[in-house]
């Protein structure tokens, strides 16, 4: 009799593994679909308010602005 009990146990364990694998496959498909949606959203240009060229230049100049209190003595 122990052989039949062992077979039943192995059978039920294998079935549980198969069920879990199917669940994981379903979850993987959902995650891949969600990933594709996020990648599509990432490729969209970010929404930006329309700015005038003067405003854009002011932002750019502000990023690279030097110190106004220092002047070059000579140029080599």
C-alpha distances in whole Angstrom, upper triangle without the diagonal:
4,5,5,7,9,10,11,13,15,16,17,19,20,21,23,25,26,27,29,31,32,34,35,37,38,39,41,43,44,45,47,49,50,51,53,55,56,57,59,61,61,63,66,69,69,71,75,78,81,83,87,87,89,86,84,87,87,83,83,86,85,82,84,87,89,91,94,96,96,98,98,101,101,99,98
4,6,5,6,9,10,10,12,14,15,16,18,20,21,22,24,26,27,28,30,32,33,35,36,37,39,41,42,43,45,47,48,49,51,53,54,55,57,58,59,61,63,67,67,69,72,75,78,81,84,85,87,84,81,84,84,80,80,84,82,79,81,84,86,88,91,93,92,94,95,98,98,96,95
4,5,5,6,9,10,10,12,14,15,16,18,20,21,22,24,26,27,29,30,31,33,35,36,37,39,41,42,43,45,47,47,49,51,52,53,55,57,58,60,62,65,66,68,71,74,77,79,83,83,85,83,80,83,83,79,79,82,81,78,80,83,85,87,90,92,92,94,94,97,97,95,94
4,5,5,6,9,10,10,12,14,15,16,18,20,21,22,24,26,27,29,30,31,33,35,36,38,39,40,42,44,45,46,48,50,51,52,54,56,56,58,61,64,64,67,70,73,76,78,82,83,85,82,79,82,83,79,79,82,81,78,80,83,85,87,90,92,92,94,94,97,97,95,94
4,5,5,6,9,10,11,12,14,15,16,18,20,21,23,24,26,27,29,30,32,33,34,36,38,39,40,42,44,45,47,48,49,51,53,54,55,57,59,63,63,65,68,71,74,77,80,81,83,80,78,80,81,77,77,80,79,76,78,81,83,85,88,90,89,92,92,95,95,93,92
4,5,5,6,8,10,10,12,14,15,16,18,20,21,22,24,26,27,28,30,31,33,35,36,37,39,41,42,43,45,47,48,49,51,52,53,55,57,61,61,63,66,70,73,75,78,79,81,78,76,78,78,75,75,78,76,73,76,78,80,82,86,87,87,89,89,92,92,90,90
4,5,5,6,9,10,10,12,14,15,16,18,20,21,22,24,26,27,29,30,31,33,35,36,37,39,41,41,43,45,46,47,49,51,52,54,56,59,60,62,65,69,71,74,77,78,80,77,75,77,78,74,74,77,76,73,75,78,80,82,86,87,87,89,89,92,92,90,89
4,5,5,6,8,10,10,12,14,15,16,18,20,21,23,24,26,27,29,30,32,33,35,36,38,39,40,42,44,45,46,48,50,51,53,55,58,59,61,64,67,70,72,76,77,79,76,74,76,77,73,73,76,75,72,75,78,79,82,85,87,87,89,89,92,92,90,89
4,5,5,6,9,10,11,12,14,15,17,18,20,21,23,24,26,27,28,30,32,33,34,36,38,39,41,42,43,45,47,48,49,51,53,56,57,59,62,65,68,70,74,75,77,74,71,74,74,71,71,74,72,70,72,75,77,79,82,84,84,86,86,89,89,87,87
4,6,5,6,9,10,10,12,14,15,16,18,20,21,22,24,26,27,29,30,31,33,35,36,37,39,41,42,43,45,47,47,49,52,55,55,57,61,64,67,69,72,73,75,72,70,72,73,69,69,72,71,68,70,73,75,77,81,82,82,84,84,87,87,85,85
4,5,5,6,9,10,11,12,14,15,17,19,20,21,23,24,26,27,29,30,32,33,35,36,38,40,41,42,44,46,46,48,51,54,54,57,60,63,66,68,72,72,75,72,69,72,73,69,69,72,71,68,71,74,76,78,81,83,83,85,85,88,88,86,85
4,5,5,6,9,10,10,12,14,15,17,18,20,21,23,24,26,27,29,30,32,33,34,36,38,39,41,42,44,45,47,49,52,53,55,58,61,64,66,70,71,73,70,68,71,71,67,67,71,69,66,69,72,74,76,79,81,81,83,84,87,87,85,84
4,5,5,6,9,10,11,12,14,15,16,18,20,21,22,25,26,27,28,30,32,33,35,36,37,39,41,42,43,45,47,50,51,53,56,59,62,64,68,69,71,68,65,68,69,65,65,68,67,64,66,69,71,73,76,78,78,80,80,84,84,82,81
4,5,5,6,9,10,11,12,14,15,16,19,20,21,23,25,26,27,29,30,31,33,35,36,37,39,41,41,43,46,49,49,52,55,58,61,63,67,67,70,67,64,67,68,64,64,67,66,63,65,69,70,73,76,78,78,80,80,83,83,81,80
4,5,5,6,9,10,11,12,14,15,17,18,20,21,23,24,26,27,29,30,32,34,35,36,38,40,41,43,45,48,48,51,54,57,60,62,66,67,69,66,64,67,67,64,64,67,66,63,65,68,71,73,76,78,78,80,80,84,84,81,81
4,5,5,6,9,10,11,12,14,15,17,18,20,21,23,24,26,27,28,30,32,33,34,37,38,39,41,43,46,46,49,52,55,58,60,64,65,67,64,62,64,65,61,61,65,63,60,63,66,68,70,73,75,75,77,78,81,81,79,79
4,5,5,6,9,10,10,12,14,15,16,18,20,21,22,24,26,26,28,30,31,32,35,36,37,39,41,44,45,47,50,53,56,59,62,63,65,62,60,62,63,59,59,62,61,58,61,64,66,68,71,73,73,75,75,79,79,76,76
4,5,5,6,9,10,11,12,14,15,17,19,20,21,23,25,25,27,29,30,31,33,35,36,38,40,43,44,46,50,53,56,58,61,62,64,62,59,62,63,59,59,62,61,59,61,64,66,69,72,74,74,76,76,79,79,77,76
4,5,5,6,9,10,11,12,14,16,17,19,20,22,23,24,26,28,29,30,32,34,35,37,39,42,42,45,48,51,54,56,60,61,63,60,58,61,61,58,58,62,60,58,60,63,65,68,71,73,73,75,75,79,79,77,76
4,5,5,6,9,10,10,12,14,15,16,18,20,21,22,24,26,27,28,30,32,33,35,37,40,40,42,46,49,52,54,58,58,61,58,55,58,59,55,55,59,57,55,57,60,62,64,68,70,70,72,72,76,76,74,73
4,5,5,6,9,10,10,12,14,15,16,18,20,21,22,24,26,27,29,30,31,33,35,39,39,41,45,48,51,53,56,57,59,57,54,57,58,54,54,57,56,53,56,59,61,64,67,69,69,71,71,74,74,72,72
4,5,5,6,9,10,11,13,14,15,17,19,20,21,23,25,26,27,29,30,32,34,38,38,40,44,47,50,52,56,56,59,56,54,57,57,54,54,57,56,54,56,59,62,64,67,70,70,71,72,75,75,73,73
4,5,5,6,9,10,11,12,14,16,17,18,20,21,23,24,26,27,29,31,33,36,36,38,42,45,48,50,54,55,57,54,52,55,55,52,52,55,54,52,54,57,60,62,65,67,67,69,70,73,73,71,71
4,5,5,6,9,10,10,12,14,15,16,18,20,21,22,24,26,26,29,31,34,34,37,40,43,46,48,52,52,55,52,50,52,53,49,49,53,52,49,51,55,57,59,62,64,64,66,67,70,70,68,68
4,5,5,6,9,10,10,12,14,15,17,19,20,21,23,25,26,27,29,33,34,36,39,43,45,48,51,52,54,51,49,52,53,49,49,53,52,49,52,55,57,60,63,65,65,67,67,70,70,68,68
4,5,5,6,9,10,11,13,14,16,17,19,20,22,23,25,26,28,32,32,34,38,41,44,46,50,51,53,50,48,51,52,48,49,52,51,49,51,54,57,59,62,65,65,67,67,71,71,68,68
4,5,5,6,9,10,11,12,14,15,17,18,20,21,22,25,27,30,30,32,36,39,41,44,47,48,51,48,46,49,49,46,46,49,48,46,48,51,54,56,59,62,62,64,64,68,68,66,66
4,5,5,6,9,10,10,12,14,15,16,18,20,21,23,25,28,29,31,35,38,40,43,46,47,49,47,44,47,48,44,44,48,47,44,47,50,52,55,58,60,60,62,62,66,66,63,63
4,5,5,6,9,10,11,13,14,15,17,19,20,22,24,27,28,30,34,37,39,42,45,46,49,46,44,47,48,44,44,48,47,44,47,50,53,56,58,61,61,63,63,67,66,64,64
4,5,5,6,9,10,11,12,14,16,17,18,20,22,25,26,28,31,34,37,40,43,44,47,44,42,45,46,42,43,46,45,43,46,49,51,54,57,59,59,61,62,65,65,63,63
4,5,5,6,9,10,10,12,14,15,16,19,20,24,24,26,30,33,36,38,41,42,45,42,40,43,43,40,40,43,42,40,43,46,48,51,54,56,56,58,59,62,62,60,60
4,5,5,6,9,10,10,12,14,15,17,19,22,23,26,29,33,35,37,41,41,44,41,39,42,43,39,39,43,42,39,42,45,48,51,53,56,56,57,58,61,61,59,59
4,5,5,6,9,10,11,13,14,16,18,21,22,24,28,31,33,36,39,40,43,40,38,41,42,39,39,43,42,40,42,45,48,51,54,56,57,58,59,62,62,60,60
4,5,5,6,9,10,11,12,15,16,19,20,22,25,28,31,34,37,38,40,38,36,39,40,36,37,40,39,37,40,43,46,48,51,54,54,56,56,60,60,58,58
4,5,5,6,9,10,10,13,15,18,19,21,24,28,30,33,36,37,39,36,34,37,38,34,34,38,37,35,37,41,43,46,49,51,51,53,54,57,57,55,55
4,5,5,6,9,10,11,13,17,18,20,24,27,29,32,35,36,38,36,33,36,38,34,34,38,38,35,38,41,44,47,49,52,52,54,54,58,57,55,55
4,5,5,6,9,10,11,15,16,18,21,25,27,30,33,34,36,34,32,35,36,33,33,37,36,34,37,40,43,46,48,51,51,53,54,57,57,55,55
4,5,5,6,9,10,13,14,16,19,23,25,28,31,32,34,32,29,32,33,30,30,34,33,31,34,37,40,42,45,48,48,50,50,54,54,52,52
4,5,5,6,9,12,13,16,19,23,25,27,30,31,33,31,29,31,33,29,29,33,33,30,33,36,39,42,44,47,47,49,49,53,52,50,50
4,5,5,7,11,12,15,18,22,23,26,29,30,32,30,28,31,32,29,29,33,33,31,33,37,40,43,45,48,48,49,50,54,53,51,51
4,5,5,9,9,12,15,18,21,23,27,28,30,28,25,29,30,27,27,31,30,29,31,34,37,40,43,46,46,47,48,52,52,50,50
4,5,8,9,12,15,18,20,23,26,26,29,26,24,27,28,25,25,28,28,26,28,32,35,37,40,43,43,44,45,49,49,46,47
4,6,9,12,15,18,20,22,25,25,28,26,23,26,28,25,24,28,28,26,28,32,35,38,40,43,43,44,45,49,48,46,46
4,6,9,12,15,17,19,22,23,26,24,21,24,26,23,23,27,27,26,28,31,34,38,39,43,43,44,45,49,49,46,47
4,6,9,12,13,16,18,19,22,20,17,21,22,20,20,24,24,22,25,28,31,34,36,39,40,41,42,45,45,43,44
4,6,10,12,14,17,18,21,18,16,20,21,18,18,22,22,20,23,26,29,32,34,37,38,39,40,44,45,43,44
4,7,9,12,16,17,19,17,15,19,20,17,19,22,22,21,24,27,30,33,34,38,39,40,41,45,46,44,45
4,6,8,12,14,16,13,12,16,16,14,16,19,19,18,22,23,27,30,31,34,36,37,38,42,43,41,43
4,6,10,12,14,11,11,15,15,14,16,19,19,19,22,24,27,30,31,34,35,37,38,42,43,41,43
4,7,10,12,10,10,13,14,14,15,18,19,19,22,23,27,30,30,34,35,36,38,41,42,40,42
4,6,8,6,7,10,11,10,13,15,15,17,19,20,24,26,27,30,32,32,34,38,38,37,39
4,5,5,6,9,10,11,13,14,16,17,19,20,23,26,26,29,31,31,33,36,37,35,38
4,5,5,6,9,10,10,12,14,16,17,18,21,24,24,28,29,29,30,34,34,32,34
4,5,5,6,9,10,10,12,14,16,16,19,21,21,25,26,26,28,31,32,31,33
4,5,5,6,9,10,11,13,15,15,19,21,21,24,26,27,29,32,33,32,34
4,5,5,6,9,10,11,13,14,18,21,21,25,26,26,28,31,32,30,33
4,5,5,6,8,10,11,12,15,18,18,22,23,23,24,28,28,27,29
4,5,5,6,9,10,10,14,16,16,20,21,22,24,27,28,27,30
4,6,5,6,9,10,14,16,17,21,22,23,25,28,29,28,30
4,5,5,7,9,12,15,17,20,21,21,23,26,27,25,27
4,5,5,6,9,12,13,17,17,18,19,23,24,23,25
4,6,5,9,11,12,16,17,18,20,24,25,24,27
4,6,9,12,14,17,18,19,21,24,25,24,26
4,6,10,12,15,15,16,17,21,22,20,22
4,7,9,12,12,13,15,19,20,20,22
4,6,9,9,10,12,16,17,17,19
4,6,6,9,11,15,17,17,20
4,6,8,11,14,17,17,21
4,7,10,13,16,17,21
4,7,9,12,14,17
4,6,9,11,14
4,6,7,10
4,7,10
4,7
4
